[in-house]
């Protein structure tokens, strides 16, 4: 095994800009009246975005457009994006065949069935629409929400078979709208900016343009809004409340557009060199194991004085090790995307193992460094007065010299920890590792955290920026999401991960609560011994004055009692300091809360898998993955709140 490994990230890897597009259908009167101008406006806007993205430092200027490929705005935007060499990612609300058939708008059941079967429609206009859809989808990455296709198909065919059956039509429209809204959510979650061609009139139709605009703003994604009647002008909205504000006259806000694109793909303090500065090592450091020794001695879980060496899983070994199960699950997913499986095995999991190993070593250095400071401070005081009970007053300078060396060691260690940035680097790498830890569950099911809802770190944003783009680089899997696909993904990738993390946090909570309790008891005992030693001295002094014991006895034992009166409070105070610095109780409480949240997610997942097949939908599965993601991010935020201000410092 190599002594160190650099980050498993290619030097050529760079973030890319992610856009979303939504807008009126071709049947919308406002769109029909200005279709040519809208196309020209989108072409000009895309050229402007290309120029801005291409000019940013440290990026390759790559752009990925997300579209639902509805006829009208979506399709003309997709054609122009492809002509520019942009990637096109399409979260389809239905399976590809059903989506093509529905969006070709056949008027007869015969044409609908022909399109569903992959044949040509008899109506030339319908076939032309279908051909346009097939042409663009053939060049796009399709993520097909096909889990409810049977229901949608049945309702749609029923509405075509009997146009007077209003109930069937309403049922179809309601279910179709829900699926379109769900696909819109998938799109919004992956975008830095949503471009919308919308007249601002209807915002409450699920899956409609107005609904998508409102959802994007609610999820923190800015929206570039184009009025179809005046497509040459646009404005950018950043909050839902701005929808109620009238458009201000003037030129488009190019400066704000530039700022949004810059913030999306450039993070201050991050570059490939940021990761190159860190080196993964195969095992824990022998020099910094005191924090884990404290956990072992006071929390149990092994021989108190046994070896603390930890062998970290190598980035190039994780696929055959702890990651074997999730890779096997990815490979077993029906009609899964081999490209996503490959990136998971070759990029994401090795990167997680790399970040995990580095974060663990830095945690040891930082936390053990502070505890070493407490130990050295205790020893300095105790050794400084140890000459008293030993009767070595004539060589007191030796004890003073040792005390000085110990105090100097505290200063040197504190300065080294600050100069090497143990706290800052640990915080950064731990965040990267935790974001990537549950990445397989997100990637395989096409779920991600919306760009606007990523947390803001206390010491810079590059870990969130890097993790977001590392996951985004994989992109949506090219799959048709069926119930079988969902079942294998939840049972093989999600449930084992949730169960393992729940068990880990439950055990950690118990261990840390035990450490806190036992440290507290030992510290209390030290103070009790200090009180006892002082009391014993005073009793002897009083007994000597009363003639009950020899009068010189208290004086003879005075150095011993003085030593105990200093040593025991010092030891107790520093144990309390270790307890305060380690915050074992609060960390135990955080893990307890995380374990309970994960337990609830685990139970919900089991219920979904064991329940009726009709209940196993992408919407339900995505809600579970979002709950998992939220639990992870909340645990990270709580952890940062505890340790964020606890830099390596002199013991007080």
N, C-alpha and C positions, 0 to 999 in steps of 0.2 A: 504494500500500500504506500503511495507517495507521501512524503512528509507534509506537503501542502498542495492545495489545488486552487487555481484561480476561479473566478466566477464562470459557470457554464453558460455564458452569454456571448454570442458572436459580437466581434468588434463592429460589424456592420449593422447590428440591430439598432433601430431607431423607432421612436413612437410615430404613430400616424394620426391624422385628424379623422374623426368619425362624424359624419353628417347624417341627418335624417330628412326625408322629404315627405310632405303630405299636402294635399290640395284637392280642389274640386274635381269631380268627375267630368268626363267629356259631355255628359248630358246637362250639366249645370248651365243655365242661361248666361251667367256672367262669364264663365269660362269660354263658352262657344263664341261669344261676341269678341273676345280678346285673345283667342288661342294663339295666334301667330305672335302677338306682342308678348304674351307670357313666355313662349318658347324663347324668344330673343332675350327677354329679361333674365331668364334662367341661364342662358348661355353666357351673358355678360357677367352675371354674378359668379358663375362657376370659374370663369377666367380670372376674376378678381380674387377669389379664394385660392385658386392655384398659385397666383403670383404671391399672395401673402404667405401661404404655407411654404412655398419653395424658397422664400427669402429668409426664413427663420434659421437662426444658428443651430447647428447640431441636429438637424432633422433632414430626412430624405424627401420631404414635401409630399409624402404619400397621403392619399385621401381614400376613404372607404365610405360609400354612400349606402344608406339603408333605406329601403323602399318596400311598400306592400304591393307595388306594381298594379294598383287599380288604374283603370283606363283614365286618360286625361293627364293631370299634372304628374302623377307618379311615373307614367310611362315615358313622357317626353323628357323628364328629368333623367330617367335611367338611361335613355339612349344617348343623351348628351354626356352623361358621366362616363359611360363606356367608351365613347368617342375620345374622351380625354385620357383614357388609360386608367381611370379610377377603378377600384374594386367595387363590385355591386353585391351587396348582401341583402337577401330578401326573406324576411320572416312572413311566410304565406299563412293566411288564416285557415286554409284548408290544404288537403293534399293537392299536388300540382295539377292532376287531371281535373279534379272537382273545381279547383280555383279557376282554371282556364275556362271550363264550361260555364260557370256562374258569371264570370266577368265578360264573356262573349255575348251575354244577354240574349240567348235564344228565346224565341217566342213559342216554339212548339216542343212537345215532349220528345218527338222523334229527333230533332236537332240536338236536344240536350243529351239524349242517350248516345247519339253518334259521337259527340264531343267527349263524353265520359269514357267511351270505348277507344278513344284515340283516333277516330275517323273524322272525315270532313263533314261540316254542316252543309245542308242543302241550300240554306240562305246565304248568298254571297257576302252580304254585309256582316252576318254573324261569323262566317268563316274567316273574313278579313280580320276581324277583331281577335279571333282565336289564333290566327297565324302570327299576329303582332305580339301576342302574349307569349306564344311558344318561342318566337325569335329572341325575345329579351331574356326569358327565363333560362334558355339554353346557355346563356353566357353569364349567368349569375350563380352565386352560392345560395341554394334554396334550403331554408329551414321550414319544413312543412308541418303545420299543426294539424295532423290528420287523425288525431285520436277520437274525434267526434264526427268523422266523415260519414259514417253510416246513418247517423241521425239527421245530419244536414241534408244528405242526398235524398233520404226518404221524404223529408218535409218539402224539399224543393221540387221533387218530381210530382208530389201530390198537388202542390200549388200550380204547376204547369198543366197537369192532367185535368184539373178542374179550376179554371180561373175564377169561378164564382165562389170557391171555397175560401172565404176570407179568414177563417180560423187557421187553416193550413198556411196561408200566406203570412199571417201575423206570427205564427209559431216559427216559420222559417226565417223571417226577417229578424225576430228577436234573437234566435240562436246564432244566425250569421253575424249580426251586429256584435254580439258578445265575443265571437271568435275574432272579428276584425279588431275590436278594442284590445283583445289580448295580444294579438300580433303587433298592434301599435305600441303596447307596453314593452314588448321585447325590443322593438326598434328604439324607443325612447331611452331605455336603460343603457343602450350601447352608444349613444350619441353625445357629442360635445355641443352640437347646435342643431336645432330642428328648423328647417326652412318650410314655411307654410304659405300656400297661395289660398287666401281665404277672405271672403267678403265681410266676415264678422257678424253674420246674421244668426246662424244656428249653432249653439254650442252644447246642446244637451242630448244629441243623438249619439248613442254609444257607437264608437268606431268611426264617426264622422270627423271631418277636418277640425271643426270647432272643439269637439270633445278631445281630440288628440292634442290640440294646442293647449287646452286647459290642463290636461294630464301632464304634458311636458313641463309646463311652468310649475305645477304642483310638485313634480319630482326634481326640481332644481335645474332643469335644462333650459337655457335661453332659447328664444324663438325669434327667428328673422321672419317678419310678417310682410307678405307682399299682397297688396290690394289688387285683385284681378282687373279692376277697372283702370288702375294706374300702375301697371306692372313695372314701370321704370323707376319707381320710388319704393322704398321699403323702410321699415323701422324695426328695432330690436327690443323685445320685451324680456324682462328678467324675473318678474313676479306676477302671480295670478291677478293681483289687484290692478295691474296696468292694463288689463283687458277693458276695464271700464273707462279708461282715459282716452280722450280724443287724440287723433294723430296730430302731432305738431308739424306745421309746415317747415319745409327746408330740405336740404340735401340728405341723402342717406348717411348714417353715422359710420363712416368707414373706420374711424379711429376705434370705435367700440368693437366693430367686427374684428379688427386686427388684434385688439386686446383679448378677445375671447379665443381666437385661434392660438395666440401666443400662450395663454394660460393653459390651453388644452394640451399642447404638445411640448412645451418647454417648462421645466421646473428648475427654479433657481437652486443651485447647490447639487444638481444631479447631472451626471454624464457617465459614459462607460468607465471613465477613470475613477469615478466614485467607488465602483465595485472592484475595480482592479487593485485598489489600495488594500482590500481585505483578502486574506488568505485562509482557506479552510485547512484545518489540521485534523489528523485522524483520531486524536484522543485529548482528554482533558489535561490541564496543566497540573503537575504535582505541586507547584508553588502556590496555587490558589484553590485550595479545597476546603478552607476553614468554614465557609458558609455551609457547605454540604455536610461537613463534620458536625456542626451545630445541629442541623436537622437530624442527622443520624443518631447523635448522642441523646438528644432530648425528644426526638420524635419516634425513635425505634425504626424498624424496617431493615434490620441487618446488624452485624456485629459493630459495636460502637467504635472499635479501633481497627476495623477491617479496611481493606483497600477501598479507596473512593474513585479509582480510575474509571473513567467512562470512555468507551470506544464509540466514536460518532459514526453513524452510517455514512459511508462514502457516497458522493453524488452519482458515481458510475455503478454503484451496487444496489441502489434503492429499488430499481425495477425488479430485481431478483429477490429483494428482501421485503421490507415493510410495504413497498408499493406493489408487490406481486398481485395481491388480491384485487386492487382497484384496476390494474391493467388488464387482468383476466376478465373482470366485469365489463370493461370497455370493449374488449375483443368479443365478448359474448352478446353484446347488445344487438338485437335484430337489425340488419341493414345499417349498422353503425358506420360512422365516418372514420376510415382508417387513418386519414390525415390527422384528425384530432387525437386519436389514440397514439399515433406516432409522436406528436408534439408533447402529449402528456408524458409519455415514457422517456423521450429524449431531451425535453427542455424543462417542462414545469416541475416534475418530480425531482430531477437532479438539482434544479435551482432551489427548491424547498430544502433538500437535504444539505446543500451548501450553506444556505442562510441559517438553518437550524443549528448546524455545527458551530458556525462563527458566533451566533448569538449566545449559545451555551457557554463557550469559552469566555466571551466578554462578560457575561453575567457572573461567572466565577471570579474573574479578575476584579470587577467592580464591587460585588457584594463581599467577597472574601477580603478584599483590600480594606474596606471599612471595618470589618470585624477584626482584622489584624491590628488596625489602629486602636480599637478598644482594648485588645489584649496587651498590646505594647504599653498603652497608658496605664493599665492595671499593674503590669510588671514594673513599670518605672516607679510608681509610687511605693509598691511593696518592697522592691529591692532597695529603694532609697532609704527606707527606715529599717531594713533587715539587720543592720549592724547593731541595733539596740538589743534585741533578745539574744543575739550571738555574742554580745560583749566585746565587739570589735571596733570600739570607738576610735582607737588609734589609727585604724585604716579606713576611716569613714570615707576618705577621698576615693577609694576603690569603688565603693557602692555608689558614690555620687557620679563617678565616671561612667559606670554602667547605666545609671539612670539617664545621663546625658546622651549616651549612645542610643538608648531606646527612644528617647524623645526625638533625637535626630532622625531615627528610622521612620517615625510617624511623619515628620516633615517631608522626607524624601519620597515616601510612598504616596503621600497626598499629592505632591507636586508631579510625580510620575503619572498617577492616575488622571490628573487634570490635563497634563500635556498630551498624553496618549488618547484622551477622549473616551475612556472606558464607558462612562455613563451615556454619552451622546451616541456612540457607535452601537452599544448594546440596545438602546431604545430603537434605533433605526433598523438594525438587523432583526430584532425580535418582531417588529411590526411586519417586515417583509415576510418572515417565516410564517407568522400566524395567518396572514392574508392568503398565502399559498397553500397552507395546510389543508384547507377545505376546498381548494380549487377544483379537484376532479368532479365533485358533486355539481359545481356550477357549470363547468365546461361541458360535461357530457349531456346535461339537460338544457343547455342554452340559456342559463340564467346568469345574471350579473348584477352587481350593485350599481344603481344609477350614478352617473358621473357627479351630479350635484349633491349626492348624499354620502360621498366618501368623507371619513373623519379628517379633521385637521390636527396634525401632530403638534406637540408642544415645542419641538425643536426642529422645525423645517418640514416640508411637505414631500420631500423626494421619495421616502418609502412608499407612501400612498400612490404617488405618481408612477413610480416604477412598477409596483404590483398591479395597478390598474392596467397599464399598457402591456405588461407581460401576459395578463389574462386576455386582454383585448386582441393581442397579436394572434392568438389561436383562432379567435372569431367564432361565429356560429357554426355548429356542425352541419355538414351537408346530409341531412337525414329527413325521413318522414317519421314524425313522432307518432307512433301508434301506442295502443294500450300495452302491447307486449314490450315495446321499447321502454315505456315508462316503468313497467313492472321490473324488468331486469335492472334498469338504472337505479331505481329506489332500493331494491333488495340487494343488489351486488355492490353498489358504490356508496349510496347514501346511508343506509341503515347500519352497516358495519362501522362506518366512520363515526356516526353519531353515538353508537353504543360504546365504542372505544373511548371517545372523548368524554362521554358522561362518566364512565368508570374511572378514567384518569382524574377528572376534577373531583369526584367524590372521595377518592383515596387521598388526593392532595389536600382537600379541605380537612379531612380527619387528621392527617399528619401535621399540618401547620397549626391546627387548633391544639394539638397535643404539645407541640413545641412551645407555643405561647404559654400554655398552662404550666408546664414544667419549669420553664425559665422563670416564670413569675414566682413559683414556689421556692426555687433555689435562691433567687434574689431576696425574697422575704426572709429566708433562713439566714442569709448572710447578715442582714440587718438585725435579726433577732440575736445572732451570735455577738454582734458588735455591742448591742445593749447589754447582753449577759456579761461580756468582758468588762465593760465600764462599771456595771453594777457590782461585779465581783471585786473589782479594785476598791470601790468605795466601801463595800462591806468590810473588806480586810482592813482598810484604813480606819474605819470606825471601831472595829473589833480591837485593833492594836491600841487605839486611844483609850478604850475601855479596859485594857489589860487582859482581854480574853485570849489574845494571841500575841506572840512576840511583836513588839512595836516596829522592828526593822523589816518584818516580812513583807509588808505592803511596798516599802521602798525597794526591797530586793527584787520584787516581781514587777515593779513599775515599768521597766523597759518592755517586758513581755506584754503587759496589758496595753501599753501605749501602741505597740506594734499591732495587736489585735484590734484596738480601737480605730486604727487607721486602715488596716488591710481589709477587714470585713466590710466596712461601708464602701470602700473603693471597689472591691469585687462586686458587691451587690449593685452599686450604682452603674458599673460598666455592663453587668448582665442586663440590667434594666435598659441601658443604652442600646445593647444589641437587640433586645426585644423591641424597643421602639424603632430602631433603624430597620430591622427585618420586617416589622409590621406583620408578623405571622398571623395574628388574629384577623386583621382586615383582609389579608390575602386568602386566608381560609374561608372567610365569609364570601369573598368574590368567587372563589371556586365553588363554594356551596350553591350560590345563586346560579352560576353557570351550569352546574350539574343538574339542578332542578329544571332549568330551561331546556337543557338537552334531553332530559328524561321525558318532558312533555312532547318534544319533537319526535323522540323515538317512539313513544306510544301512539302519537298521531300517525306516524308512518306505518306502524304495524297495523293500525286500524284501517288505513287506506288500502294496504295490500291485502288484507283479509276480508274486506267488505265487498259489496256488489261491484261488478266490473264497470257498471255505468258511472260509479262514483270516481273511478280512477281516470282523471282527466289531467291535461297539462296544467290547467289553471290550479288544480288542487296540489299537484306536485310542485309547481313553481312557488306556491305559497309556503310550502314546507321548506324549500331551499332558501327562500328569502328569510324565513324565521331562523334557520340555521345561521345564515350570514349575519343577521341582526344580533344573534346571541354572541357570535364571535367578536363582532365589532364592539359591542357593549362591554364584553370582558376585557378587550384591549384598552378601551377608554377608562374603565375602572382601574386597571393595572397602572396606566399612565398617571392617573390622578393620585395614586398612592406614592409612586416612586419618582414622579416628574420633578419634584423639587429637592429630592434627596441626592444631591451630588456628593461625590467623595470629599469628605471634609475632616477637619481636626475633631477628635472626640471632645465633647463638652460635658 
